[in-house]
Amino acid sequence: MKNERPISAGLHAALSHRRLALVLWLSIAVPAGLVCTPLGSLTRLLDASPFREALSKGWDSWGILSWHLLRPGEWGLLHSLLVATFAAVLLIQLFLTGGILRALMTGIPRPVFRRVVAESASLFKPNLWAAARYAVGLALWMGLFVAAPARLFRKLAEDRAPNGFWSSSRELWVLAAGLLVYYLVSLKFDLARIALARGEARNARSAYKLAKKRMKGARGRVVAIALFWTVVGVAIQALFTNVGVKMNPQTGAGVFWLVVVRQIGFVVSAMARVGFWASLIRFDEIRRDELAPPVYVPVPWEIPPAEPVPPPLPA
């Protein structure tokens, strides 16, 4: 990554560290796969219902609504399974992030899984404390800079037109300020995890102090990096979602290929996530060099002055 821009370093890492992307994909696919077995038993009643033919041809809102109203117990169990799966995915992602960051810093392509698990285990405790600070900080700054002004805008718009200036300003403020606060707090969290993975900080508190120092005066640059990779991730999901919608399977083989296409999309999204982290690592290296104190190297000798030119001899 030396002498590279953050975006270039991220693109290079996304294409060269495909095994790390597969590790990220497995961290999502395995918990989701564990839900498929109980989910299949829940949908057997739907297979025997009159809505099966309509749903097999595509999304049917009335069929889903009728199933929801007639089988509330099955929907409650499905909701619990999805919440448990989401929590497991978040915990696994938090566990693996430290190991993936260290693997990116070393640049060694293999072995991947064993190194990632070993490094993640050594960094899990400080990363967990950093995640707790992230959750508290995100809630605090969202409440202070997003929720409180939005409440003020709502008070100002009470006796005015529904789509007037104050209500429109409230929606615009919630969107713009919410995204900005989310990006700044999340990027500080990611830079703190990079400091922990690099060994520059021993705990979450010192890692956050270092991340704050690295972001000071360069918030626009790091937010631009995050926006770039956000656009890449959204574009990848939009592409594979549109492909899945156009497939619209009506047979078992069609459903199988739809699942395959969606999983390929998730793998490509994981590659973009690896590229984002590599860009942040390169940004952190650049900021570390920029903030380093100048080093003065003493010269062990002095350059002698030039000898005077003798005057010309008289003719």
C-alpha distance (Angstrom), angle and dihedral (degrees) to the residues before:
residue distance angle dihedral
M1 . . .
K2 3.80 . .
N3 3.81 116.7 .
E4 3.81 91.2 6.6
R5 3.76 130.9 122.9
P6 3.82 115.5 -115.7
I7 3.82 94.5 -110.3
S8 3.81 92.8 48.1
A9 3.80 91.2 47.8
G10 3.81 90.2 49.9
L11 3.80 93.9 50.2
H12 3.79 90.8 48.4
A13 3.82 91.9 49.6
A14 3.81 92.9 46.5
L15 3.80 90.5 57.0
S16 3.81 98.5 38.8
H17 3.83 100.7 41.7
R18 3.79 99.1 55.5
R19 3.79 92.1 142.0
L20 3.80 90.4 62.5
A21 3.80 88.1 53.1
L22 3.81 89.2 52.4
V23 3.80 89.6 52.7
L24 3.80 89.5 53.3
W25 3.79 90.7 47.2
L26 3.81 91.5 51.3
S27 3.80 90.1 51.9
I28 3.82 87.6 61.2
A29 3.81 100.7 33.0
V30 3.82 97.5 51.2
P31 3.84 97.0 55.3
A32 3.81 90.0 41.6
G33 3.80 90.6 50.1
L34 3.79 90.9 53.0
V35 3.81 88.5 59.9
C36 3.80 93.8 53.8
T37 3.83 94.4 76.8
P38 3.82 97.3 56.4
L39 3.79 89.2 36.3
G40 3.79 89.7 57.7
S41 3.79 91.3 53.7
L42 3.80 90.0 50.2
T43 3.79 93.1 53.1
R44 3.82 95.1 51.1
L45 3.77 89.1 87.2
L46 3.78 88.6 53.0
D47 3.80 90.5 51.8
A48 3.81 89.0 57.1
S49 3.81 93.4 46.9
P50 3.83 127.2 92.9
F51 3.82 89.5 -112.0
R52 3.80 95.2 68.6
E53 3.80 96.0 90.5
A54 3.79 92.7 47.8
L55 3.80 93.8 48.4
S56 3.81 93.3 46.2
K57 3.81 88.3 60.7
G58 3.79 93.3 52.5
W59 3.80 142.4 -64.5
D60 3.82 113.5 -24.9
S61 3.80 113.9 -171.1
W62 3.81 94.4 -167.5
G63 3.78 91.8 50.6
I64 3.80 93.0 50.9
L65 3.81 91.5 44.7
S66 3.82 92.0 50.3
W67 3.79 91.1 48.4
H68 3.79 89.6 49.5
L69 3.81 92.9 50.8
L70 3.80 96.8 43.0
R71 3.81 98.1 41.4
P72 3.83 107.1 35.8
G73 3.82 92.8 151.8
E74 3.79 93.4 58.6
W75 3.80 90.6 47.6
G76 3.80 91.0 50.8
L77 3.79 90.9 52.6
L78 3.80 90.6 46.4
H79 3.81 90.2 51.4
S80 3.82 91.2 51.4
L81 3.80 91.2 49.8
L82 3.79 92.2 50.5
V83 3.81 92.6 48.7
A84 3.81 91.3 49.0
T85 3.81 90.6 48.5
F86 3.80 92.1 49.3
A87 3.82 91.1 50.2
A88 3.82 91.3 48.6
V89 3.81 91.6 50.0
L90 3.82 91.5 50.5
L91 3.81 92.1 49.2
I92 3.81 92.7 48.1
Q93 3.80 91.3 47.2
L94 3.80 90.4 50.7
F95 3.80 90.0 48.6
L96 3.82 95.5 49.3
T97 3.80 98.8 43.2
G98 3.80 95.8 80.7
G99 3.78 93.0 50.9
I100 3.80 92.8 46.8
L101 3.80 91.3 50.8
R102 3.80 91.6 51.6
A103 3.80 91.1 46.8
L104 3.81 89.3 53.2
M105 3.80 91.3 49.0
T106 3.80 93.2 52.1
G107 3.79 92.8 45.4
I108 3.83 92.2 -149.3
P109 3.84 107.4 143.8
R110 3.83 97.8 -155.1
P111 2.96 151.3 75.6
V112 3.79 89.9 27.2
F113 3.79 113.5 162.5
R114 3.80 97.1 49.3
R115 3.82 93.5 45.5
V116 3.81 92.7 46.6
V117 3.81 93.0 50.7
A118 3.81 93.5 45.9
E119 3.81 94.4 47.8
S120 3.81 91.7 43.0
A121 3.79 91.5 54.4
S122 3.81 91.7 53.7
L123 3.82 92.3 49.1
F124 3.80 100.0 38.6
K125 3.81 98.3 95.9
P126 3.85 97.5 51.8
N127 3.80 89.9 40.8
L128 3.80 89.4 53.1
W129 3.81 91.1 52.9
A130 3.80 89.5 47.0
A131 3.81 89.4 52.0
A132 3.80 90.1 51.9
R133 3.82 90.4 51.8
Y134 3.80 88.4 47.8
A135 3.82 93.2 53.1
V136 3.81 92.8 47.8
G137 3.80 93.2 44.9
L138 3.80 93.4 47.2
A139 3.80 92.0 51.2
L140 3.82 91.5 46.3
W141 3.82 97.3 48.6
M142 3.81 93.0 41.1
G143 3.77 90.3 53.5
L144 3.80 93.5 45.6
F145 3.81 101.6 43.0
V146 3.82 102.8 24.1
A147 3.79 113.1 24.0
A148 3.82 98.0 39.5
P149 3.85 95.7 49.9
A150 3.82 89.9 43.1
R151 3.79 89.5 54.7
L152 3.80 89.7 50.3
F153 3.81 91.3 50.3
R154 3.80 89.8 50.2
K155 3.80 91.0 52.9
L156 3.79 90.7 50.9
A157 3.83 91.5 49.5
E158 3.82 97.4 49.4
D159 3.82 98.5 99.1
R160 3.79 97.1 32.1
A161 3.80 137.3 81.4
P162 3.83 115.4 -60.0
N163 3.81 93.6 -118.7
G164 3.77 97.8 33.3
F165 3.77 131.4 129.6
W166 3.82 97.7 -79.5
S167 3.79 96.8 46.4
S168 3.81 91.3 47.2
S169 3.80 90.4 46.9
R170 3.79 89.4 51.0
E171 3.82 92.5 54.4
L172 3.79 92.2 45.1
W173 3.81 91.9 48.2
V174 3.80 93.6 49.4
L175 3.80 91.1 50.8
A176 3.82 99.0 43.1
A177 3.81 99.5 36.2
G178 3.80 92.3 40.3
L179 3.79 92.7 54.1
L180 3.80 92.6 44.7
V181 3.81 93.4 50.0
Y182 3.80 91.4 45.3
Y183 3.80 92.6 51.0
L184 3.81 95.3 46.3
V185 3.81 95.0 46.9
S186 3.81 93.1 43.2
L187 3.80 93.5 47.4
K188 3.79 91.5 50.7
F189 3.81 87.9 52.0
D190 3.82 91.4 50.5
L191 3.82 92.3 48.0
A192 3.81 89.2 49.5
R193 3.80 89.5 53.9
I194 3.80 89.3 49.5
A195 3.82 89.4 53.5
L196 3.80 89.8 51.1
A197 3.80 92.5 48.0
R198 3.80 91.9 48.0
G199 3.79 91.6 50.7
E200 3.81 94.6 -120.1
A201 3.82 91.2 121.2
R202 3.77 131.0 39.0
N203 3.78 99.5 -160.4
A204 3.78 140.4 20.2
R205 3.80 94.5 -98.2
S206 3.80 95.7 56.9
A207 3.82 90.4 40.9
Y208 3.80 90.8 56.2
K209 3.80 91.1 48.4
L210 3.78 90.1 53.0
A211 3.81 92.0 45.9
K212 3.81 90.2 51.5
K213 3.80 90.0 51.7
R214 3.81 92.2 49.7
M215 3.82 92.9 48.9
K216 3.81 95.3 47.2
G217 3.78 108.7 108.2
A218 3.82 93.0 3.5
R219 3.80 104.1 67.6
G220 3.79 92.5 117.2
R221 3.80 91.9 54.2
V222 3.78 95.6 49.4
V223 3.82 93.1 44.2
A224 3.82 88.7 51.5
I225 3.82 89.1 54.9
A226 3.80 90.9 50.6
L227 3.81 92.2 47.5
F228 3.79 91.2 51.3
W229 3.80 92.9 53.8
T230 3.79 91.2 42.5
V231 3.80 89.8 57.1
V232 3.81 89.8 47.5
G233 3.81 91.9 50.9
V234 3.81 93.6 47.0
A235 3.80 91.0 48.1
I236 3.82 91.3 51.3
Q237 3.80 92.8 50.1
A238 3.81 92.2 45.1
L239 3.80 91.0 51.0
F240 3.80 96.5 50.5
T241 3.81 92.9 39.6
N242 3.80 91.0 55.0
V243 3.80 89.7 48.0
G244 3.81 89.6 52.5
V245 3.80 92.6 47.9
K246 3.81 91.4 51.1
M247 3.81 90.9 49.4
N248 3.87 91.5 56.5
P249 3.83 93.7 174.7
Q250 3.80 121.0 -143.9
T251 3.81 99.7 178.3
G252 3.78 136.0 54.7
A253 3.81 91.8 -105.4
G254 3.79 90.2 51.1
V255 3.80 91.1 52.2
F256 3.80 89.8 49.9
W257 3.80 92.6 53.8
L258 3.80 90.5 45.1
V259 3.81 89.3 56.2
V260 3.81 90.1 48.2
V261 3.81 92.1 51.5
R262 3.80 92.0 48.2
Q263 3.81 91.8 49.7
I264 3.80 90.3 51.3
G265 3.79 86.9 53.5
F266 3.81 90.7 52.3
V267 3.82 90.7 50.4
V268 3.81 91.1 51.8
S269 3.82 89.1 48.2
A270 3.80 88.8 52.3
M271 3.81 88.8 52.7
A272 3.80 88.7 53.9
R273 3.81 89.0 51.1
V274 3.80 90.2 53.2
G275 3.80 89.0 49.8
F276 3.80 90.9 51.7
W277 3.80 91.9 53.3
A278 3.80 91.2 46.8
S279 3.81 89.4 52.4
L280 3.80 90.5 51.6
I281 3.80 91.0 48.9
R282 3.80 90.2 52.8
F283 3.82 90.9 46.4
D284 3.80 89.0 51.5
E285 3.81 90.7 51.4
I286 3.81 91.5 50.2
R287 3.80 92.4 49.1
R288 3.79 91.4 47.3
D289 3.79 90.4 55.2
E290 3.81 92.1 45.1
L291 3.80 93.3 51.1
A292 3.80 95.8 42.8
P293 3.82 113.5 112.7
P294 3.80 114.3 -108.2
V295 3.77 115.1 -96.1
Y296 3.80 116.4 -138.3
V297 3.79 114.1 -153.9
P298 3.81 111.2 -158.3
V299 3.81 115.1 -131.8
P300 3.82 109.2 -128.0
W301 3.79 92.8 -150.5
E302 3.77 139.7 32.7
I303 3.74 124.1 -126.2
P304 3.84 107.3 -114.9
P305 3.78 115.5 -123.2
A306 3.75 118.2 -103.3
E307 3.82 115.9 -92.1
P308 3.82 114.6 -108.3
V309 3.77 115.8 -105.5
P310 3.84 109.8 -111.7
P311 3.82 115.6 -119.0
P312 3.78 116.6 -102.1
L313 3.80 116.6 -93.9
P314 3.86 116.3 -107.0
A315 3.78 114.8 -101.5
